[in-house]
Amino acid sequence: MNRHTIQLDAQNRLRHFLTIEGLKRSLLIEIMDLAESFSGVSEQSVKKVPLLRGKTVVNLFFEPSTRTRTTFELAAKRLSADVLNINIAASATTKGETLLDTLHNLEAMHCDMFVVRHASSGSAHFIASHVAPHISVINAGDGRHAHPTQAMLDMFTIRRLKGDFHKLKVAIVGDLLHSRVARSQIHALSTLGVDEIRVIGPRTLIPAAAETLGVHVYHDMRNGLRDVDVVIMLRLQYERMNGAFLPSEHEYFQVYGLTEDKLALAKPDAIVMHPGPINRGVEIASDIADGRQSVILQQVTHGIAVRMAVMALTMRSHAAALEAT
Ligand code: CP
């Protein structure tokens, strides 16, 4: 079974959430619609619904994270699940235990869902292929391969603020070569039928085969930003670079940093997005990050509702499987 099919059950319901590649438009819409229905929960005085009561969600983060880990934890708690945050640095993996042995021990504790971030591309798929049938695996970022919940919260943000995807020109700017976020965004944007996807960056940071993904490649930021509706900035991902890809951060900011004069080339009502963490003065000027067109903190807020939706859908698939036995 490949990674495009392992995440769906026989009825094409979401069993795991590993990648956006290969998913149907109707499923992406279902995630966003369900997220819309959950978005009010965070504004209630009692911020909880009982959908995952009695379920146990394990956050397994082998790489650092602020936004993804905490919003997964909040999402699970708002669905009334119990949440375990495994401190990898203090776990038995540091004593030589393999990843699979760690997982099998967590399975023996009757956990129901693993949310996994790992530096190796393919790790979430590997884990999903080896867990017990009652467990769902959600990819919270694997190497430079995929970050599907980030892409879905970005799509949710775009839909809320811009409406119809078909009319939109979207530019993704920066270090696409090392970006799992960009890969997932491109799959989502193209499945949702945007008018045009542009990728902008230096030759050293755009994958050689980018055009095969159906995007338009620009190395000149001013040309690339002209008349776009959405600007998505990416950070330089030094942790995945081996070698020198840039002359200096200062020079990078001069050419590819988002500043007021460059943003003025986009549509006047263009929105500025960034998955975070942002590096001020490297890929984005502070006045733009904090400015009227920035929706960066709205993206973070939307992460909770979108992650609630993904968790609820995967658990729905398991509930249906249990009912059928
Ligand atoms: N966007 C994102 O993945 O941020 P974190 O690394 O803080 O989770």
Residues whose N, C-alpha, C, O or C-beta is under 5 A from the ligand:
A	BS01	CP	P64 S65 T66 R67 T68 R69 P275 G276 P277
